[in-house]
Every structure is written in C-alpha cells, then in structure tokens.
Amino acid sequence: MNAEMQVILDQLEEENLGIRKKAIEALKKWEYQLELEDACLLLEKAAEIKPLCEDEWDIHHML
C-alpha cells in the first residue's frame, strides 16, 4: 500500500473532525492510481459507521 494512502486511511478513522476533513480533502485531490487492494480498503473505510457531525462537509452527509 502507498504510504500516503495509509496515512489518509488512518485519518479517516479519527474522531477529530478536523483531521477527518483533512483526509477527505486529500482524497478529493488524489491524482495517483490506486491498486485494487487500496481501492477496496478505501471503500471499506467509507462504509464503516462513524459518529455523525453537524458539519456539511462530513462524508456522512454525502451518503
């Protein structure tokens, strides 16, 4: 796995909304190809239930 992608995946699990927002913004700007395994991990992380937040940017509002 790409080290930068691992950092982003770890940040997506953070309770701190600022860190989670940073990870989401990094994914929006991602310009590299993903290996299939990395793409699957990213989808698994996106499917996990996280605490809801009131901020509009939070990925939970996009689901």
Rosetta silent file (secondary structure, phi, psi, omega in degrees, C-alpha in Angstrom):
SEQUENCE: MNAEMQVILDQLEEENLGIRKKAIEALKKWEYQLELEDACLLLEKAAEIKPLCEDEWDIHHML
SCORE:     score description
SCORE:     0.000 S_00000001
   1 L     0.000  141.460  174.911    0.000    0.000    0.000 S_00000001
   2 L   -60.843  131.411 -177.201    1.108    3.506   -0.768 S_00000001
   3 H   -61.542  -38.640  179.462    2.334    5.133    2.481 S_00000001
   4 H   -64.955  -38.877  178.224    0.462    8.354    1.759 S_00000001
   5 H   -66.471  -36.616  178.363   -2.775    6.423    1.230 S_00000001
   6 H   -62.754  -40.911  177.686   -2.252    4.608    4.545 S_00000001
   7 H   -61.343  -44.510  179.408   -1.974    7.948    6.329 S_00000001
   8 H   -62.680  -43.977  179.051   -5.206    9.106    4.710 S_00000001
   9 H   -61.346  -40.930  177.841   -6.991    5.875    5.666 S_00000001
  10 H   -64.121  -39.594 -179.926   -5.810    6.274    9.261 S_00000001
  11 H   -66.777  -30.216  178.603   -7.029    9.869    9.312 S_00000001
  12 H   -65.716  -20.698 -179.910  -10.486    8.775    8.125 S_00000001
  13 L   -89.655   -5.741 -176.689  -10.832    6.802   11.376 S_00000001
  14 L   -67.133  143.930  172.962  -10.103    9.784   13.599 S_00000001
  15 L   -76.406  -28.197 -179.888  -12.744   11.094   15.959 S_00000001
  16 L   -67.654  116.330 -175.405  -11.290   14.584   15.463 S_00000001
  17 H   -65.293  -31.440  178.758  -13.428   16.125   12.728 S_00000001
  18 H   -64.243  -40.813  178.758  -10.646   18.442   11.577 S_00000001
  19 H   -68.771  -41.657  178.050   -8.356   15.504   10.866 S_00000001
  20 H   -62.433  -40.350  177.919  -11.155   13.629    9.108 S_00000001
  21 H   -62.925  -41.238  178.414  -11.881   16.691    6.972 S_00000001
  22 H   -59.701  -41.091  179.749   -8.193   16.904    6.053 S_00000001
  23 H   -66.353  -41.410  179.390   -8.300   13.265    4.901 S_00000001
  24 H   -64.430  -41.597  177.754  -11.418   13.831    2.807 S_00000001
  25 H   -64.344  -38.746  178.114   -9.831   16.869    1.154 S_00000001
  26 H   -63.251  -38.403  177.742   -6.687   14.821    0.430 S_00000001
  27 H   -66.687  -36.978  178.858   -8.821   12.162   -1.263 S_00000001
  28 H   -63.559  -30.543 -177.424  -10.532   14.795   -3.408 S_00000001
  29 L   -96.208    1.205 -176.304   -7.101   15.933   -4.618 S_00000001
  30 L   -60.317  125.892 -176.818   -5.666   12.414   -5.085 S_00000001
  31 L  -119.458   10.010 -176.664   -4.015   12.237   -8.510 S_00000001
  32 L  -108.668  156.411  175.788   -2.361    8.826   -8.404 S_00000001
  33 L   -71.344  149.759  175.452   -3.622    5.454   -9.454 S_00000001
  34 L  -107.836  143.062  170.243   -4.756    3.108   -6.730 S_00000001
  35 L   -73.390  154.996 -177.839   -4.055   -0.567   -6.601 S_00000001
  36 H   -55.754  -42.123  179.388   -7.229   -2.644   -6.427 S_00000001
  37 H   -60.118  -42.398  178.689   -6.470   -3.643   -2.827 S_00000001
  38 H   -65.024  -40.008  178.608   -6.134    0.024   -1.816 S_00000001
  39 H   -63.028  -40.965  178.509   -9.391    0.899   -3.548 S_00000001
  40 H   -64.530  -42.174  177.793  -11.162   -1.915   -1.679 S_00000001
  41 H   -62.360  -40.976  179.110   -9.755   -0.718    1.655 S_00000001
  42 H   -62.505  -42.236  177.677  -10.895    2.809    0.897 S_00000001
  43 H   -65.455  -39.099  177.272  -14.409    1.578    0.141 S_00000001
  44 H   -62.189  -43.333  178.959  -14.461   -0.472    3.349 S_00000001
  45 H   -63.202  -40.008 -179.548  -13.464    2.598    5.375 S_00000001
  46 H   -65.905  -28.207 -177.191  -16.159    4.660    3.682 S_00000001
  47 H   -83.742  -15.748 -179.562  -18.776    2.046    4.570 S_00000001
  48 L   -68.892  147.679  179.156  -17.940    1.980    8.286 S_00000001
  49 L   -82.202  127.204  177.070  -20.299    3.846   10.570 S_00000001
  50 L  -119.102  159.717  176.502  -18.746    6.932   12.142 S_00000001
  51 L   -60.002  137.071  178.192  -20.283    9.399   14.576 S_00000001
  52 L   -71.430  152.097  175.048  -22.424   11.917   12.760 S_00000001
  53 L  -132.019  166.232 -177.937  -21.438   15.533   12.827 S_00000001
  54 L   -87.823   -9.848 -177.464  -23.256   18.720   12.056 S_00000001
  55 L   -73.236  136.490 -176.602  -20.680   19.977    9.551 S_00000001
  56 L   -62.999  -33.178 -176.049  -21.878   19.971    5.959 S_00000001
  57 L   -70.599  -22.055 -171.055  -18.595   18.649    4.585 S_00000001
  58 L   -56.760  136.497 -174.502  -18.691   15.460    6.653 S_00000001
  59 H   -57.428  -25.652 -178.716  -18.828   12.357    4.470 S_00000001
  60 H   -65.559  -28.193  178.589  -21.907   11.089    6.340 S_00000001
  61 H   -76.604  -16.442 -178.998  -23.992   13.833    4.779 S_00000001
  62 H   -88.151  -13.608 -176.335  -22.883   12.642    1.346 S_00000001
  63 L   -79.364    0.000    0.000  -24.135    9.072    1.833 S_00000001
